[in-house]
């Protein structure tokens, strides 16, 4: 599995598109560029189309981060109004062990604008924009420029962490409790409540990353694993219950006990190589799934001993990541080192072929996969090919609808015909993508981390795939 990041401080280059009138530069039809398929000619460069996003922001925090998590807050469920505020936790991959830290982030003023997939029209069928006079157009341009100039405000508190952070996760029921997997082989649980409260109560605390790195002892420091690891997951059903898996194929169960944790010294054993990812079942509190470099996915029941209840060959290469659908608990997604990812219906496992979808779009290792918290058929994927893709499994190719859409939008893009119809969106611009998460309280928002920093994105067409009435989410216990 490809995990390492180049241990150099990252810098983001901002390129602005030069303005030119149509009389100076001839109109060239826009085309979709596919990584691994198309090549850039001398003098050509890729440019982002901002109209494809309701919101898009990028930032970096010095050393790159391999892993992060979005924290639950008390700002409301299913938030849709800009600007947004969010909280997150991330761990660094510094060049020297002593330079690493865990960062607690408060990000405010995440601006954006909801866009229509099909332009609004007036009574005569012409675009509403064309019906406005020049003065209105000028005012609109000024508002657009003002909106584009808004950048998020970032506040951060840092806690010293010895060694690189392989993975970090926040407890869903109590988001101030976080667990980190270190490359030193230690798994540590942290109470970040004081730092998160300081960020929540101040508009200047840790602004622009100027706060010093603070020293704090973890609540628990477990050194019982025989090697470092990456797999870790909190139970969504039982607060405080935790799993950690290592590169020696062992999985340990953590149980909360009187303000601390007890770790079962006898591990779950069933894989023959490194355990890469773990996921608790969203429906069964005693069931979890694991994936491994041995190419298999296993499902376990902690009441039935230390061997898997079932195990199956999932891919022809390392299985790097898995995601259990929390809205359709029979669906499990897995991503492989060969660039493929699959979706299985676990109800069909014992009957034979349980694969309901298999995609070979990516040509490099899958590094992250996650189902949407708001739409059961939608998931997002990151790959070492520098792409973040969003998929809707409910979509099918419909030539009549495509023709009607092109007519309504006056679309000039020559879309490749060999793209899967389930491919909803492709995001590029980040190098060495490692992990993504959907924001559970802001429908359509995704945050991703890569070797050159973070992106916050809200693709414009995702809002139209979400149901009009979003499911009510269980309110977690949060830090303020």
N, C-alpha and C positions, 0 to 999 in steps of 0.2 A: 504493500500500500504506500502511496506517495503521501508523506505527511510533512516533511521538513520545509521550513521557510528559510529564505536567504537572510541571515542575521545582520541586516544592515538597516539603518534608519531610512524610512521611506519618505519620499517626497512626491507629491502629485503635481503633474504639469497641467496647467489650464490653457487650453487653446481656444481662442475666440475665432469664430467664423468671420472672415472678411466680408464687409458689405460691398455690394456692387449692383449697379442697376442692370436691368435686362438688356440695355443697349450696349453695355460694356462687355458682358459675358454671355455667350449664347446659352440658351436653356438646354440642360442635359437631363434626360429622364432619370429619376431616382431609381436605384435598384437595391435589392437586398443582398448583402454581402455575407457569405457563409464561411466561417473559420474552417480550415482544413480542406475546403473545396475551392474557394476563390483565392487569388493572389493579388497583391497590390503592385501596380506598375510604378515605375520611377515617377516621382512627383505627386503620386496619389496618397491621400490620407483618409482615414475613416473619421466621420463626424457624427456626433450624437444628434438625433432628432428630438429636441425637447418636447415637441407636441405629442410624443408617444408616452409621456408620463404626466400623471397628475402632480407628482412631486418627485424630485431627484436631487439628492445632496450627497456629497462625499467629504470625508475628513480622515485624517490620520492622527495617531497618538504617539509617534516616535517609533518605538520598537513594534514590529508587526505582532498581531494576535492570531493564534491558531484557533482559539475558541472563545465564545462569549455566550451570554444568555440575556434575554429580555426580562425585566422585572415587572411583576404585577404592581399596579398602583391604585390609588383611590380617586382617580380623575374621571372615572366613568367607563361603562362598558359600551362597545360598539360606537366609538367616537368617529364622527365624520367631518367635523368642522375644522378648517385650518385657522391658525397655525396649531400644530400638535406639540405636545410635550411627552417625553418618554424617558424611562430609566433603564439602564443596562449595566451588566458586569462583564468584564473581560480580563483575560490573563495574557501576559506578554511572552514573547519568545526572544529574549535578549541574548547578546553574544556571550556574556558572562553570567553565571548563575546568580551572583549577588546583585545583578542589575535588574532582575525581574520583579514584577509587582502585579497585584490585582487592582484593577481600576474600577471604581464605581462612578457611573456617568449619569448626569442629568442633562438632557438635551432639550432645549426649548426653541421656540420660534421655527419649528419645522414647517416651512411655508409650502404652499402649492395652490393648485387650481383644478377643480373638477372639470374635465373635458367631455364633450359629447363624442361618442364613437361615430355617429352619423350627424353631420351639421344640421342645426335647426333651419327650417325653411319657413318662408312667409307664404301668404296665400297664393301668389302667382307661381310658386314652385322654385323661385330663385333663392339662392343662399341669403339668409338674413343679413349676413355680414355685408353683402353687396348692396343691400337696400339702405344702408346707412350713409349719411353724407360725409364729406371729407372732414368736417370738424369732429364728428363723433369718432371717426377712424383715428384722428390724431390723439383724442383723449384716451381712446382704448390702447393705443401704442404706448402712451406715457404710463398708463396703469400697468401694462405688461412689463415695461422696463423696470418699474418700481418693484413689482412682484419678483422679477428675476434677480434683483439686487439683494433680496432678503436672504440672509444666510443663518443657519442655526447657531444658537449660543450654546457652548459646551462648557459644562462644569465637571470637574473630576476630583475625586479623592483617591489616593493611592495607598495600598497596604503592601508592605514588603513581602515577597514570596521567594523563598530560596529555590532556585531551579526554574526551568521553563514550565509554563502551564500547558500541559497537553490537552486538557479539557476542563471546562468549568460549567457547573449547573446550579441554578437557584431552586430551592424547594418551592413547588407551586403553591403550597398552602401557607408558607411563611417565607416571603421572598427575600427577607434579610438574612436567611440562613443559606449559605452557599458551600458547595463542595468542589475541591480542586484536585485534579490528578497531576502530579509533578513528574518530570522526567527523572527525578531522583528515586522514584519508586514509592513515594509517600502519597497517601490520600488524606486530605485535611478538610475538616469542616470548620467554617468560619461564621461568626456572628457579625454582620455588617450593619446592624441597626443604627449605631451612633453616626456612622458616615452617611448613611442614606437620610437620616433625619436632618443632619447638618446641611445636606444639599437641598432637601425639600424646604427648609426654613429660610434659605438665603438665595439671593440672586447673584451674589459675588463669590461665594465659597468655591475655591478651586477653579475660578474662571480662567480659561485659556491654558489649562494644564499647569498652572504655576504653583500649585500646592505641593509641599514636600512629601516624600514617601514616608509613611508612618509605620512604626513597628507595632505589631499586635500578635499575640499568641493565638493559635487556632484553638477551637473548643476540643477537637480531637485530632490526633496525628497517628494514623494507622500505618505501620510499617510491615505488616504481615504478608504482603504480596512478595513473590520471589523475583519480580521484575517490574519495570514500569508498565504503564497501560494507558489506554485511551477510553475504554468503555466505562460509562457511569450513567446512572439514571435514578431519579427520585420516583417513588410510587405516587401516582395521582390519586390513589384511593386511600392509602394509609399514610398519614402525615409522619414524616421522619424516616420511613422505611426506605432503604437505599441498597443499590447493587453496584459493585465495582469489579471490573474484569481486567486481566492483565495479559501481557504478551507471552506468558507461559501457559495460556489456555485455561486459567483458573478464574472462578467467579466467587466472590464473597458476598454474603448477605449481612446487611447492617440493620439492627432493630433499635428504635429509640428506647431509652431507659433512664428515667429520672433526670431529665435535662442533659443527658449525654447519649452515647450509643454503645451497644455491645456488638462486636463483629464475630460472627460464627467462624471459628478457626478451621472448620472442615469445609473446604470449598465445593462448589458444584463443578463436576468434571464430566466432560463429554466431547469436547472439541479436541482436535489433535494439533491445533496451531493457535496462534494469537487470537484472542477474543477482541474484535474491533468495535462492536457497538452492542448496547443493551437497551431494551424497551419493555417497560411494564405494560401489561394489558390494560386498556382503558375500561374494560368491562368486568374482569375477574381479578380481584385484589391479590390473589395468590399465584398468578400466572405471569410469566415474563418470557421474552424472546431474546435470543442472542445470535450474532453472526460472527463468522470467523474467516481467517486466512485459508482455512481448509476448504472453503467454497460452500460451506453448509450454513443453514439456519436451523436453530433448535428452539423448541418451545418447552418450557419447564413449569412444573407445579411444585412450589416449595413444600407442600404437604406430602409429596410422594417420594421423598428422598433426594439424593444428590445427582441423579442421572436424568437426562431429558425425557419428557413424556413422549416426544416425537422429534425426529430430526430428518432433514431432507437436503439433497443437493440442490442448491439455489442457483449457482452460476459456475462457469467453467474456469473462473479465476477467483482471487480473493474477494470476499464479500466485505466491503468497507463500511457500509452504513445501512441501517434499517429504520423504518418509521411505521408505527402502528396507528392506523386511522382512528381518531377519537370520535368521529361522527358515524363511522361505519366500521365497527370493531372487528368485523370478519376480514377486513382488508389489511394486508401487510405489504409494504413496499421495501425493496432491497436494491442497493446500488453496488456495482462491482468494479474491480480494478481494470476490467477490459472495456469500460465505458458504457456497458449496458445497464439498464435497470428494469425491474420486473415488479408486477403487482400480482399478488396471490390472494385467492379466496380461501381462507383457512378451513372453511367448512368442507372443502373439496379435497383436502390433503390426503385423507385415507382412501379416497375413491380413485386416486390417480392424478391426472394433470390438473393442478390447481391454479395454473397461470392464466390470468384473465387479460393481461396486457404485458407486452415485452417490447422495449424500445432500444434501438441501436443507433440513435442519432449522435450521441457523443462518441468521440474517438479516443478519448483519454479517460483516466480513472474518475469515477464518481466520488466526490469528496463529501457531499452532504445531500440529504433528501428529507423532505418534511411535508406532511399533509397540511392543507389549510385548516385553520380552526373554525372557519365559517362556511366552507363548502366541501361536502363530502367527496366530490369527484375531482377536486383540484389539488395538485401538489407542485412543489418547486424543487429543482435539482441544481447543484453546482458541480462543476467538473474542472479537471486540470487543463482543459482546453480554453480556459478563461471565459466560459459562458455560464450564465445563470439562466435556466429555462423554466418556464411555467407551463404546466400541462393541465388540460381539462379532459378527463376520460369520458365525459358524456358527449363530446363533440364527434360528429361524423361529417364526412365530406358531402356537401350539397351544392352542386354546380349552379342551380337556379338561384339559391340564396347568395352565392358569391357574385353572380352577375348583377343581381339587384343591388348588393352592397357597393360594388364598384361604380354602378351608375349613380347612386345616391351621393357617394363621396367624391366622384370624379377622380377616382384613384388612378395614378399613373405608374404605380410600382409594379414591376414585373416580378411577381412572387414565384420562387422556384416551385415546380410542380411536384417534386418528390418529397416535400416536407410532410410529415405526419399531420393529419387534420387535427389531432389532439394537441399539437404544439400551439400554445396560446400566445407566448411572448418569449423573446430572446433579449437578455440584457448583457451588454459587453462593456469593456472599459476598465475592468479590474484584472490584475495580473496575479495568478496563483490563488484562485478562489479556494477557500477552505471550509466555510460554514455559513449557513443561512438560517434565519428563523422568521416565521410570520409573527406579527404582533397580534396577540390574542384579543386586545381591546381596541385595535384600530383596523377595521376590515380593509384588506387589500394592501397593507403595508408590509414590506419585507426589509430586513436588515441583513447585510452580508459582510463578511470579513475576508480579506485577501492579503497578500504580501505587501500591497501598497496602501492599505487602509480599509476603511469602512465605506459602504454605500447605504443610504436610506432611499428606497424607491417605492413608488406606487404607480404601476403601469395603468394607463388610462382605460384599458379594456377589461381590467379585472373587475371593476365595479359592476359591469353588466353581467358578469357570471354569478354574482352573489345573489342569494334569494332576497326578496323584498322585505321579508321578516326574518331577521337573523335569530338563531337559537339563543336563548338566555344562557349565559355562562354562570357557573357557580362562583360567587364572589369569594376570592381568596382573602386570607388574613395578610395584610400588607404592612409596610414599614412605617406608615405615618398614621 
